[in-house]
Amino acid sequence: MARSIDLEERTFPVVYKLNTPSRLENFFKQSGFVIEHLELIEKDPSYLVFNTYTYLLGVLYERIVNSTRALKFFRSNIIGIFKKI
């Protein structure tokens, strides 16, 4: 007889340690790197293409959060270039 495994038992805990620009900056500076480039961007919502309305809402969101630096913390991707000194 097969034993059922619940989701809690088979899932590893997730720990996000470097998921903000300030944490990335601090980590890399302490590790002997300089920041050459660091930006937050929101990419096109191609994952919403299954429905025209959700896709258009996603495009609107992407355009709004990329339109001004004041909304940069609503962007979901961090791109960084760090150089070892």
N, C-alpha and C positions, 0 to 999 in steps of 0.2 A: 504494500500500500504506500503510495507516494505521500510524503509529508508536504503540506502547503507552507510556503515561506511568506511571511507578511512583508510588506514594503519596508518597514522600519528595520527589519533584521538584515535585509540584503543591500541596503543603501548606505554608502559611505557618507560621513558628514562632509559638508562643504564649508570651506573657510576662504573668504575673500580677504586677502591682505593687501593687495596692490591694485585696488579698483578705483582710486581717485587720483587726480593730478598731484595733490600735495603728498600723498603717500608714496607715489612713484618718485617724485622729486627727492623726498627725504631718504628713501631707500638707496637710490642711485648715488646721491651725494655722499652718503655714509660709506658707500662701496667704492668710492674713488672715481666716479664718473661726473662729467659735466653734461648739462642738458643742451643739446644743439637745437632740438625742435620738440615741442609738445603741444598738441592740440586735441580738442574734442570735436568730433563730427557726428552728424546723423546721416546715415546713408539712405539711399532710396528704399522704399518699403516693398521690395519685390516679393517678400514673403506674404504680402496681402493681396497678391494678384488674383487669387481665387474668386474675388468678388469686386466688381467695379467700384462700389461705394466704399468699401473698406480701403481699397487701394487709393482712391482719391482723398479720403480722410488722412491716410498715411502720408501721401504726398504733401498735403496741406501742412501737417505736423512737421514734416522734414523741412519744408521751406520756412516755416515760422521759426523753428529753433535754430536754424542755420543763418537767419537773417540778422541777428544781433548778438554781440558778445554777452549781453545781459542774460541770455537764455542758454549759455553754453553748458550749464550743469544739467540740462535736460537732454543732452546728447548722449547717445549710448556707446560710442566708440572712442577710445583713447589711442592716438597715434603718437609715438615718441621715438626720437633718435637721441641716443646717449653715447658719449664718447669717453673711453677710458683715458684718464690722465696719468 
